[in-house]
Amino acid sequence: MALSPQWLDELRMRTTLSAVIGRTTRLTKAGREFKACCPFHNEKTPSFYVNDEKGFYHCFGCEAHGDAIRWLTDQRGMPFMDAVKELAAEAGMEVPAPDPRAAERAEKRASLHDVTAAAQEWFVRELASPQGAEARAYLKRRGFSDSVVREFGFGFAPEDRQALKSALSQFDERMLIEAGMRIEVEDKDPYDRFRGRLMLPIQDTRGRVIAFGGRILDSDAYGPKYLNSPDTPLFDKGRTLYNLHRAAPATRQSGRIVVVEGYMDAIALANAGIAEAVAPLGTALTENQIELLWRQVERPILCFDGDNAGQRAAMRAIGRVLPKLRPGHSLSIVRMPAGKDPDDLLKESGVGAMEELLSSPASLLDTLWAFERDAQPLTSPEEKAGLKARLLAHTETIQHDDIRALYRKELLDRFSAFAFPPRAPREFKPRGEWKKGGFNAHPPRLSPETEARLKRAMAGGSRDALAVAVIHGLLRFPDTILSHEAALSRFAASDRNVGPAIDSLIAAAETLDSPAESPISLPKGLPAPPANTHFAFLDKGTDPVDAREDLAEAVSLLVERPALEAALAAATARFETDPEGAFAEQQRLLKRKLEFEARLGKMASRKAAKPANRNSGAEGNQPEGEA
């Protein structure tokens, strides 16, 4: 069985080395690495280090060194293939089946590296030739230094459709096609893929050329502005990040890695001294590329263009990363100024402006919230409900239970604050007059319209003591009206007599022109509280805290009574069809009614226990502020 270097590299990438070693050796976190006493020789102080980013362990005492496969073979004594199969099973990879042609394919891949390496050398020579003058002028206009041009391997592909074939005549035509350098079309001769373009090599993590990208120089020429190699046995664009082999060492120094939209942006950042920049290759950021980034840092910085296309690209990346989120690992996002890419910002404002943006990126959650909030108009309840649905749909894709719950809570909290903003406190303008001893504020009043509605609702008909007492209690303590709004609304809907009066008070509660803690002046013509009332919350001698508690109990009884009476009536109506069941239900409800009356009696007992008011009499039973 032959395992390709690419397959083994993928296996190492998907394996967390510290997790493998930590099963049998106690590791201690030491900065970005782990340390332990070496398991290969006896020692008292740790000299054995494990580096997940680089994917190897090393002992500075005995020089033991290797990757996850070497650990299983050397430390646990496993055969090579057994070690590979164990790691592959944990990584969810399938070990290639035995294939007699595997060695032949591996040899072919090695030879394709020869093709791409030779092509790169030829492109570089062409850039220095007279034919590359336009490409050199373009690089000069972009401000790329000679050292950056050499480091990134810029080259040039001439317009001739057969130029590369002639230059690489030592390779078979089929190899040039398989390496992506030539295009084969039915009924036509093959021709060079890259023509009249500034060329850039695309390299793997080991720095080997595996593909190319080309930028068109003639703006009037037919074809895409940027053209990349197709997927080949060497190149999988969804598993490759441009410039990673250079950015990784710089990342270990700076502690960050920056993801930009294209390779020219990555080079522009490197030209300005920001070497830890990478780019996807013509596709949205993939799950495999996210894993590559997380091997470098826990929170890579996405830096996409400030236009709508750039923001959509950022959201596609967020959509890919949400299901993969795990503790400590996320993304940060930098939003470029509208209509600008990193190269534009560097030219106009310098590297300082770019560093300022990179120093304060937004979190993934902040970006997700802002994007969805601003994606569509939110002027109607339906549109706001749509925002909530979109936010929840995002959270449901998160696989980690704790992270999903935390995202859901945070986004719902933000939605609630946005959709139901707290009312700004009204400016209090005191109304009244100055008298000896201080300001004597006038009590709040209902609007004339509300007074009229309240008097119409209370005029005529039978008004029981409890309902009338509750209305007067609410007039005395208007700050409690909205706190009982739900219960009062249910009662108002079930009572045609007192219900309109309750509705009037609820509607007026938010329009009072004085502090709601003060009693409302009793409108003229409104029926007085019940004579010889038993309700302590109407007694001016009752402590306000106790009075509010009694009022809350009275509201509860007022709401409960219609439901209890309706249930008794229904039980009585069932006697003809179900006498036994109706009787049992009636007895249960009568017991509840007795309990209801006992609660009313307790309120009377509390009233009787209050100290006698000095101004006893009919006036003493009126709410404060009576007109």
C-alpha positions as CSV (number, residue, x, y, z in Angstrom):
1,M,0.0,0.0,0.0
2,A,1.4,3.4,-1.0
3,L,0.4,6.5,0.9
4,S,0.9,9.7,-1.0
5,P,2.7,12.6,0.7
6,Q,-0.4,14.7,0.2
7,W,-2.6,12.2,2.1
8,L,-0.1,11.9,4.9
9,D,0.1,15.7,5.2
10,E,-3.7,15.9,5.4
11,L,-3.6,13.2,8.1
12,R,-1.1,15.3,10.1
13,M,-3.1,18.4,9.6
14,R,-6.2,16.8,11.0
15,T,-4.5,15.4,14.0
16,T,-3.9,17.4,17.2
17,L,-0.5,16.2,18.4
18,S,-0.9,17.2,22.0
19,A,-4.1,15.2,22.3
20,V,-2.4,12.1,21.0
21,I,0.7,12.5,23.3
22,G,-1.5,13.6,26.2
23,R,-3.1,10.2,26.5
24,T,0.0,8.7,27.9
25,T,2.2,11.6,29.0
26,R,1.2,14.5,31.3
27,L,1.6,17.7,29.4
28,T,1.7,21.2,30.9
29,K,0.9,24.4,28.9
30,A,3.9,26.5,28.2
31,G,3.0,29.5,26.1
32,R,2.0,28.3,22.7
33,E,3.5,24.9,23.3
34,F,3.2,22.0,25.8
35,K,6.1,20.7,27.9
36,A,6.7,17.5,29.9
37,C,9.4,15.3,31.2
38,C,10.7,13.3,28.3
39,P,9.1,9.8,28.0
40,F,12.1,8.6,26.1
41,H,14.7,9.1,28.8
42,N,14.8,9.7,32.5
43,E,14.9,13.4,33.6
44,K,13.7,15.5,36.5
45,T,13.1,18.8,34.7
46,P,11.0,19.1,31.5
47,S,12.9,19.3,28.2
48,F,10.3,17.6,26.0
49,Y,8.1,20.0,24.0
50,V,5.0,19.5,21.9
51,N,4.1,22.1,19.2
52,D,0.6,21.7,17.7
53,E,1.1,24.5,15.2
54,K,4.2,22.9,13.7
55,G,2.9,19.4,14.2
56,F,6.0,17.9,15.9
57,Y,7.5,17.0,19.3
58,H,11.1,17.5,20.3
59,C,13.3,16.7,23.3
60,F,16.2,19.0,23.9
61,G,17.8,16.3,26.1
62,C,17.8,13.2,24.0
63,E,17.0,14.8,20.7
64,A,13.8,12.6,20.2
65,H,11.8,14.2,17.4
66,G,8.8,13.4,15.3
67,D,5.2,13.8,14.4
68,A,2.0,11.9,15.5
69,I,2.8,8.9,13.4
70,R,6.4,8.7,14.7
71,W,5.1,9.0,18.3
72,L,2.9,5.9,17.9
73,T,5.6,3.9,16.3
74,D,8.5,4.9,18.6
75,Q,6.7,5.5,22.0
76,R,4.0,2.9,21.7
77,G,5.8,0.5,19.4
78,M,3.0,0.3,16.8
79,P,3.7,-0.8,13.2
80,F,3.6,2.1,10.8
81,M,0.4,1.1,9.0
82,D,-1.3,0.4,12.4
83,A,-0.4,3.9,13.6
84,V,-1.7,5.4,10.4
85,K,-5.0,3.5,10.6
86,E,-5.5,4.6,14.2
87,L,-4.9,8.3,13.5
88,A,-7.0,8.1,10.3
89,A,-10.0,6.6,12.1
90,E,-9.8,9.4,14.7
91,A,-9.5,12.0,12.0
92,G,-12.4,10.6,10.0
93,M,-10.2,9.8,7.0
94,E,-10.3,6.7,4.9
95,V,-7.0,4.9,4.4
96,P,-6.5,4.4,0.7
97,A,-7.1,0.8,-0.4
98,P,-4.1,-1.2,-1.7
99,D,-3.5,-0.3,-5.3
100,P,-0.7,-1.6,-7.5
101,R,-0.8,1.6,-9.4
102,A,-0.4,3.8,-6.3
103,A,3.4,3.9,-6.6
104,E,3.0,4.9,-10.3
105,R,0.7,7.7,-9.3
106,A,3.0,8.9,-6.6
107,E,5.9,8.9,-9.1
108,K,3.7,10.9,-11.5
109,R,2.9,13.5,-8.8
110,A,6.6,13.9,-8.1
111,S,7.2,14.5,-11.8
112,L,4.4,17.0,-11.9
113,H,6.3,19.0,-9.3
114,D,9.2,19.0,-11.8
115,V,6.8,20.4,-14.4
116,T,5.5,23.3,-12.2
117,A,9.1,24.1,-11.0
118,A,10.3,24.2,-14.6
119,A,7.4,26.4,-15.6
120,Q,8.1,28.8,-12.7
121,E,11.7,29.2,-13.8
122,W,10.6,29.9,-17.3
123,F,8.0,32.5,-16.3
124,V,10.6,34.4,-14.2
125,R,13.0,34.5,-17.2
126,E,10.3,35.8,-19.4
127,L,9.5,38.6,-16.9
128,A,13.2,39.8,-17.3
129,S,13.1,39.5,-21.1
130,P,12.0,42.4,-23.5
131,Q,8.5,40.7,-23.7
132,G,8.0,41.3,-19.9
133,A,8.4,45.1,-20.1
134,E,4.7,45.7,-19.7
135,A,4.5,43.3,-16.7
136,R,7.5,45.0,-15.1
137,A,5.9,48.4,-15.6
138,Y,2.7,47.2,-13.9
139,L,4.7,45.9,-10.9
140,K,6.4,49.3,-10.6
141,R,3.1,51.1,-10.7
142,R,1.8,48.9,-7.9
143,G,4.8,50.0,-5.8
144,F,6.2,46.5,-5.3
145,S,9.9,46.5,-4.4
146,D,12.4,44.4,-6.2
147,S,12.9,42.2,-3.1
148,V,9.1,41.5,-3.0
149,V,9.0,40.7,-6.7
150,R,11.9,38.2,-6.2
151,E,10.5,36.8,-3.0
152,F,7.0,36.1,-4.4
153,G,8.4,34.8,-7.7
154,F,6.6,37.1,-10.2
155,G,6.9,36.0,-13.8
156,F,5.3,36.6,-17.2
157,A,3.5,34.4,-19.7
158,P,3.8,35.6,-23.3
159,E,0.8,35.7,-25.7
160,D,2.0,32.8,-27.9
161,R,-0.4,29.9,-27.5
162,Q,2.5,27.4,-27.8
163,A,5.3,29.2,-26.0
164,L,5.3,27.2,-22.8
165,K,5.2,23.9,-24.7
166,S,8.2,24.9,-26.7
167,A,10.1,26.0,-23.5
168,L,9.2,22.8,-21.6
169,S,9.7,20.4,-24.5
170,Q,11.5,18.0,-22.2
171,F,8.1,17.0,-20.7
172,D,5.4,15.0,-22.4
173,E,2.3,16.9,-23.5
174,R,0.1,14.8,-21.2
175,M,2.1,15.9,-18.2
176,L,1.7,19.6,-19.1
177,I,-2.0,19.1,-19.4
178,E,-2.3,17.2,-16.2
179,A,-0.3,19.9,-14.3
180,G,-2.8,22.4,-15.5
181,M,-0.3,24.3,-17.8
182,R,-2.0,23.4,-21.0
183,I,-5.7,23.1,-22.1
184,E,-7.0,20.2,-24.1
185,V,-10.1,20.8,-26.3
186,E,-11.8,18.3,-28.4
187,D,-11.0,18.6,-32.1
188,K,-8.4,21.2,-31.5
189,D,-4.7,21.3,-30.7
190,P,-3.8,21.8,-27.0
191,Y,-2.7,25.4,-26.1
192,D,-1.1,27.2,-23.2
193,R,-3.5,28.1,-20.3
194,F,-1.7,31.3,-19.3
195,R,-1.1,33.9,-22.0
196,G,-0.3,37.6,-21.8
197,R,-0.5,37.5,-18.0
198,L,1.6,38.5,-15.0
199,M,2.3,35.2,-13.3
200,L,2.5,34.2,-9.6
201,P,3.4,30.8,-8.3
202,I,1.1,29.1,-5.8
203,Q,3.0,27.0,-3.3
204,D,2.2,24.3,-0.7
205,T,3.1,24.5,3.0
206,R,6.6,23.1,2.0
207,G,7.2,25.9,-0.5
208,R,6.8,23.7,-3.6
209,V,5.1,25.2,-6.6
210,I,1.9,23.4,-7.2
211,A,-0.1,25.8,-9.3
212,F,-0.2,29.3,-10.8
213,G,-2.3,32.5,-10.8
214,G,-2.2,35.0,-13.6
215,R,-3.4,38.6,-13.9
216,I,-4.3,39.9,-17.3
217,L,-2.3,43.0,-18.4
218,D,-4.3,44.2,-21.4
219,S,-7.6,45.5,-20.0
220,D,-9.2,45.1,-23.4
221,A,-8.2,41.5,-23.8
222,Y,-10.8,38.8,-23.6
223,G,-10.9,36.6,-20.4
224,P,-11.1,36.9,-16.6
225,K,-9.0,39.5,-14.8
226,Y,-7.5,36.8,-12.6
227,L,-7.0,33.2,-13.7
228,N,-5.9,30.3,-11.5
229,S,-4.8,26.8,-12.3
230,P,-7.5,24.1,-12.2
231,D,-7.6,21.4,-9.6
232,T,-4.9,18.9,-10.4
233,P,-3.2,16.0,-8.6
234,L,-1.0,18.6,-7.0
235,F,-3.5,21.4,-6.4
236,D,-6.8,21.5,-4.5
237,K,-7.9,25.1,-4.3
238,G,-10.2,24.4,-1.4
239,R,-7.4,23.0,0.7
240,T,-4.8,25.6,-0.1
241,L,-4.1,29.1,1.2
242,Y,-2.0,31.4,-0.8
243,N,1.2,32.5,1.0
244,L,0.7,30.2,4.0
245,H,4.3,28.9,3.9
246,R,5.6,32.5,4.3
247,A,2.9,33.7,6.6
248,A,3.2,30.9,9.2
249,P,6.6,31.9,10.5
250,A,5.6,35.6,10.6
251,T,2.4,34.5,12.5
252,R,4.5,32.9,15.2
253,Q,6.2,36.2,15.7
254,S,3.1,38.5,15.6
255,G,0.5,36.1,17.0
256,R,-2.0,36.9,14.3
257,I,-2.8,35.8,10.7
258,V,-4.7,38.0,8.3
259,V,-7.0,36.6,5.6
260,V,-7.6,38.9,2.5
261,E,-9.6,38.3,-0.6
262,G,-6.9,37.8,-3.2
263,Y,-3.2,37.1,-3.6
264,M,-2.4,40.7,-4.8
265,D,-3.8,42.0,-1.5
266,A,-1.6,39.6,0.4
267,I,1.4,40.7,-1.5
268,A,0.5,44.4,-0.9
269,L,0.4,43.8,2.8
270,A,3.8,42.0,2.7
271,N,5.2,44.9,0.7
272,A,4.1,47.2,3.6
273,G,5.7,45.0,6.2
274,I,2.7,42.9,7.2
275,A,4.0,39.4,6.3
276,E,1.3,37.3,8.0
277,A,-1.3,37.6,5.3
278,V,-2.9,34.7,3.3
279,A,-5.7,34.5,0.8
280,P,-8.1,31.8,-0.5
281,L,-7.9,31.1,-4.2
282,G,-11.0,32.2,-6.0
283,T,-13.5,30.5,-3.7
284,A,-15.2,31.4,-0.4
285,L,-13.2,30.3,2.6
286,T,-13.7,26.6,3.0
287,E,-13.8,24.3,6.1
288,N,-10.4,22.9,5.3
289,Q,-8.9,26.4,5.0
290,I,-10.4,27.4,8.3
291,E,-8.7,24.4,10.0
292,L,-5.4,25.5,8.4
293,L,-5.9,28.9,9.9
294,W,-6.7,27.5,13.3
295,R,-3.5,25.6,13.3
296,Q,-1.8,28.9,13.3
297,V,-3.9,31.1,15.6
298,E,-7.2,30.7,17.5
299,R,-8.8,33.8,16.0
300,P,-7.7,34.6,12.5
301,I,-8.6,38.1,11.2
302,L,-10.7,38.2,8.0
303,C,-10.0,41.4,6.1
304,F,-12.3,41.6,3.1
305,D,-13.1,44.5,0.8
306,G,-15.5,47.2,2.0
307,D,-17.9,46.8,-0.9
308,N,-21.0,44.6,-0.9
309,A,-19.2,41.7,-2.6
310,G,-16.6,41.8,0.2
311,Q,-19.2,41.8,2.9
312,R,-21.0,38.9,1.3
313,A,-17.7,37.0,1.1
314,A,-17.3,37.6,4.9
315,M,-20.8,36.3,5.6
316,R,-20.1,33.2,3.5
317,A,-17.0,32.6,5.6
318,I,-19.0,33.1,8.8
319,G,-21.6,30.6,7.5
320,R,-18.8,28.1,7.0
321,V,-17.3,28.6,10.4
322,L,-20.4,28.6,12.6
323,P,-20.9,24.8,12.5
324,K,-17.2,24.3,13.4
325,L,-16.9,26.7,16.3
326,R,-15.3,25.2,19.4
327,P,-14.1,26.7,22.7
328,G,-11.4,29.3,22.1
329,H,-11.6,29.1,18.3
330,S,-13.5,31.8,16.3
331,L,-12.9,34.5,13.7
332,S,-12.4,38.2,13.9
333,I,-13.5,40.5,11.1
334,V,-12.1,43.8,9.9
335,R,-14.4,45.9,7.7
336,M,-12.5,48.0,5.2
337,P,-13.7,51.5,4.4
338,A,-16.5,51.5,1.8
339,G,-15.2,50.8,-1.7
340,K,-11.6,50.1,-0.7
341,D,-9.4,47.0,-0.5
342,P,-6.2,46.7,1.6
343,D,-4.0,47.9,-1.3
344,D,-6.1,51.1,-1.7
345,L,-5.9,51.9,2.0
346,L,-2.2,51.3,2.1
347,K,-1.6,53.6,-0.8
348,E,-3.9,56.4,0.5
349,S,-3.3,56.3,4.2
350,G,-0.2,54.2,4.8
351,V,0.5,51.1,6.9
352,G,-0.5,52.9,10.1
353,A,-4.1,53.1,9.0
354,M,-4.1,49.4,8.2
355,E,-2.5,48.5,11.5
356,E,-5.2,50.6,13.3
357,L,-7.9,48.5,11.6
358,L,-6.2,45.2,12.4
359,S,-5.7,46.2,16.0
360,S,-9.5,46.4,16.7
361,P,-11.3,43.8,14.7
362,A,-15.0,43.0,15.3
363,S,-16.0,39.7,16.7
364,L,-17.8,37.1,14.7
365,L,-20.9,37.6,16.7
366,D,-20.8,41.4,16.3
367,T,-20.4,41.0,12.5
368,L,-23.2,38.5,12.3
369,W,-25.6,40.8,14.2
370,A,-24.7,43.9,12.2
371,F,-24.9,42.2,8.9
372,E,-28.4,40.7,9.5
373,R,-29.7,43.9,11.2
374,D,-28.6,46.0,8.2
375,A,-29.4,43.5,5.4
376,Q,-33.1,44.5,5.0
377,P,-35.5,47.3,6.0
378,L,-36.9,46.8,9.5
379,T,-39.9,49.1,9.5
380,S,-42.7,46.5,10.2
381,P,-43.3,43.8,12.8
382,E,-43.1,41.2,10.0
383,E,-39.6,42.5,8.9
384,K,-38.4,42.5,12.5
385,A,-39.7,38.9,13.0
386,G,-37.7,38.0,9.9
387,L,-34.6,39.4,11.5
388,K,-35.2,37.2,14.5
389,A,-35.8,34.1,12.3
390,R,-32.5,34.7,10.4
391,L,-30.5,35.1,13.6
392,L,-31.9,31.9,15.1
393,A,-31.3,30.0,11.8
394,H,-27.6,30.9,12.1
395,T,-27.4,29.7,15.7
396,E,-29.0,26.4,14.9
397,T,-26.0,25.5,12.6
398,I,-23.6,25.7,15.6
399,Q,-22.7,22.1,16.6
400,H,-21.2,22.9,20.0
401,D,-24.0,22.9,22.6
402,D,-22.6,25.5,24.9
403,I,-21.5,27.9,22.1
404,R,-24.9,27.5,20.4
405,A,-26.8,28.4,23.6
406,L,-24.5,31.4,24.3
407,Y,-24.9,32.7,20.7
408,R,-28.7,32.3,20.9
409,K,-29.0,34.2,24.2
410,E,-26.7,37.0,23.1
411,L,-28.4,37.5,19.7
412,L,-31.9,37.3,21.2
413,D,-30.9,39.9,23.9
414,R,-29.7,42.2,21.1
415,F,-32.8,41.6,19.1
416,S,-35.0,42.4,22.1
417,A,-33.1,45.6,22.8
418,F,-33.5,46.6,19.1
419,A,-37.1,45.6,18.6
420,F,-38.4,46.7,22.0
421,P,-36.2,49.6,23.0
422,P,-36.9,51.0,26.5
423,R,-39.0,54.1,26.6
424,A,-37.0,57.2,27.2
425,P,-38.0,58.7,30.6
426,R,-40.3,61.7,30.2
427,E,-38.9,65.0,31.4
428,F,-40.7,65.9,34.6
429,K,-41.9,69.5,34.7
430,P,-43.2,70.2,38.2
431,R,-46.7,71.7,38.3
432,G,-47.8,73.4,41.4
433,E,-46.8,76.3,43.5
434,W,-44.1,77.2,46.1
435,K,-45.4,77.5,49.6
436,K,-43.7,77.8,52.9
437,G,-41.7,74.6,53.5
438,G,-41.1,73.8,49.8
439,F,-42.8,73.0,46.5
440,N,-46.4,71.8,46.6
441,A,-46.9,69.7,43.4
442,H,-50.3,69.4,41.9
443,P,-51.5,65.8,41.7
444,P,-51.5,64.2,38.3
445,R,-54.7,64.4,36.3
446,L,-56.2,62.3,33.6
447,S,-56.8,63.8,30.2
448,P,-60.4,65.2,29.7
449,E,-61.0,62.4,27.2
450,T,-59.9,59.7,29.6
451,E,-62.0,61.2,32.4
452,A,-65.1,61.2,30.2
453,R,-64.5,57.6,29.2
454,L,-64.0,56.6,32.8
455,K,-67.2,58.3,34.0
456,R,-69.3,56.8,31.2
457,A,-68.0,53.3,32.1
458,M,-68.8,53.8,35.8
459,A,-72.1,55.5,35.4
460,G,-75.3,53.4,36.1
461,G,-75.5,49.7,36.4
462,S,-74.5,47.4,39.3
463,R,-70.9,48.0,40.4
464,D,-69.7,45.5,43.0
465,A,-67.5,46.7,45.8
466,L,-64.3,44.8,44.7
467,A,-64.3,46.2,41.2
468,V,-64.9,49.8,42.3
469,A,-62.3,49.4,45.1
470,V,-59.7,48.2,42.6
471,I,-60.4,51.2,40.3
472,H,-59.9,53.6,43.1
473,G,-56.8,51.7,44.2
474,L,-55.3,52.1,40.8
475,L,-56.1,55.8,40.9
476,R,-54.3,56.0,44.2
477,F,-51.3,54.1,42.9
478,P,-51.1,54.7,39.2
479,D,-47.5,53.4,39.0
480,T,-49.0,49.8,39.5
481,I,-51.4,50.0,36.5
482,L,-48.9,48.8,33.8
483,S,-47.4,46.2,36.2
484,H,-50.9,44.5,36.3
485,E,-51.6,45.3,32.6
486,A,-51.9,41.6,31.5
487,A,-54.2,40.6,34.3
488,L,-56.4,43.7,34.1
489,S,-56.7,43.3,30.3
490,R,-58.0,39.7,30.7
491,F,-60.6,41.0,33.2
492,A,-61.6,43.9,31.1
493,A,-62.3,41.5,28.2
494,S,-64.6,39.4,30.3
495,D,-66.6,42.2,32.1
496,R,-68.8,44.5,30.0
497,N,-69.6,46.7,32.9
498,V,-66.3,47.6,34.6
499,G,-64.1,46.5,31.7
500,P,-64.2,49.8,29.8
501,A,-63.1,51.7,32.9
502,I,-60.1,49.3,33.3
503,D,-59.3,49.8,29.6
504,S,-59.4,53.6,30.1
505,L,-56.9,53.5,33.0
506,I,-54.5,51.2,31.1
507,A,-54.6,53.6,28.1
508,A,-54.0,56.6,30.3
509,A,-51.2,55.1,32.3
510,E,-48.5,56.2,29.8
511,T,-49.8,59.7,29.3
512,L,-49.9,61.1,32.8
513,D,-48.3,64.6,33.0
514,S,-46.8,64.2,36.5
515,P,-44.9,61.5,38.3
516,A,-47.0,58.3,38.3
517,E,-46.1,57.6,42.0
518,S,-48.5,60.4,43.0
519,P,-52.3,59.6,43.3
520,I,-54.4,60.7,40.4
521,S,-56.9,63.4,41.2
522,L,-60.4,61.8,41.5
523,P,-62.5,62.9,38.5
524,K,-65.7,64.7,39.5
525,G,-68.7,62.6,39.1
526,L,-66.9,59.3,39.6
527,P,-68.6,56.9,42.1
528,A,-66.9,57.0,45.6
529,P,-65.3,53.9,47.0
530,P,-67.7,51.4,48.7
531,A,-69.1,52.6,52.0
532,N,-67.5,51.1,55.1
533,T,-64.9,49.6,52.8
534,H,-62.8,46.7,53.9
535,F,-59.9,47.4,51.5
536,A,-56.8,48.6,53.3
537,F,-55.1,49.9,50.1
538,L,-57.7,52.7,50.1
539,D,-56.8,53.8,53.6
540,K,-54.5,56.8,53.7
541,G,-53.1,55.5,57.0
542,T,-51.8,52.3,55.4
543,D,-48.1,52.0,54.7
544,P,-47.7,52.5,50.9
545,V,-45.7,49.2,50.5
546,D,-48.4,47.2,52.3
547,A,-51.1,49.0,50.4
548,R,-49.5,48.1,47.0
549,E,-49.3,44.4,48.1
550,D,-53.0,44.5,49.1
551,L,-53.9,46.1,45.8
552,A,-52.0,43.4,43.9
553,E,-54.0,40.7,45.9
554,A,-57.3,42.6,45.0
555,V,-56.4,42.6,41.3
556,S,-55.7,38.9,41.5
557,L,-59.1,38.2,43.1
558,L,-60.9,40.5,40.6
559,V,-59.4,38.5,37.7
560,E,-60.0,35.1,39.2
561,R,-63.7,35.7,40.1
562,P,-65.2,35.7,36.5
563,A,-63.3,32.5,35.7
564,L,-64.5,30.9,38.8
565,E,-68.1,31.9,38.2
566,A,-68.0,30.7,34.6
567,A,-66.6,27.4,35.7
568,L,-69.5,27.0,38.2
569,A,-72.1,27.8,35.6
570,A,-70.6,25.2,33.2
571,A,-70.6,22.6,35.9
572,T,-74.2,23.3,36.8
573,A,-75.2,23.0,33.1
574,R,-73.7,19.5,33.0
575,F,-76.1,18.0,35.6
576,E,-78.5,16.6,33.0
577,T,-75.9,14.8,31.0
578,D,-73.3,13.9,33.7
579,P,-74.7,14.3,37.2
580,E,-71.9,12.5,39.0
581,G,-69.1,14.4,37.2
582,A,-70.9,17.7,37.4
583,F,-71.5,17.3,41.1
584,A,-67.9,16.5,41.8
585,E,-66.8,19.5,39.7
586,Q,-69.3,21.7,41.5
587,Q,-68.0,20.7,44.9
588,R,-64.4,21.4,43.9
589,L,-65.3,24.8,42.6
590,L,-67.4,25.6,45.6
591,K,-64.4,24.9,47.7
592,R,-62.4,27.3,45.6
593,K,-65.1,29.9,46.1
594,L,-64.9,29.5,49.8
595,E,-61.2,29.9,49.6
596,F,-61.7,33.0,47.4
597,E,-64.1,34.5,50.0
598,A,-61.6,33.7,52.8
599,R,-58.9,35.7,50.9
600,L,-61.3,38.6,50.8
601,G,-61.9,38.2,54.5
602,K,-58.2,38.3,55.2
603,M,-58.0,41.6,53.4
604,A,-60.8,42.9,55.7
605,S,-58.8,41.6,58.7
606,R,-55.8,43.5,57.6
607,K,-57.9,46.6,57.3
608,A,-59.3,46.1,60.7
609,A,-55.9,45.7,62.2
610,K,-54.7,49.1,60.8
611,P,-54.5,52.0,63.3
612,A,-57.6,54.2,63.2
613,N,-57.2,57.2,60.9
614,R,-57.4,60.5,62.7
615,N,-59.6,61.8,60.0
616,S,-62.0,58.9,60.1
617,G,-65.2,59.1,58.2
618,A,-66.4,59.2,54.7
619,E,-63.5,61.5,53.6
620,G,-60.9,59.2,55.2
621,N,-62.0,56.4,52.8
622,Q,-61.3,58.5,49.7
623,P,-58.0,58.1,47.7
624,E,-55.4,60.7,48.1
625,G,-55.7,63.6,45.7
626,E,-59.5,63.5,45.5
627,A,-60.8,66.6,43.8
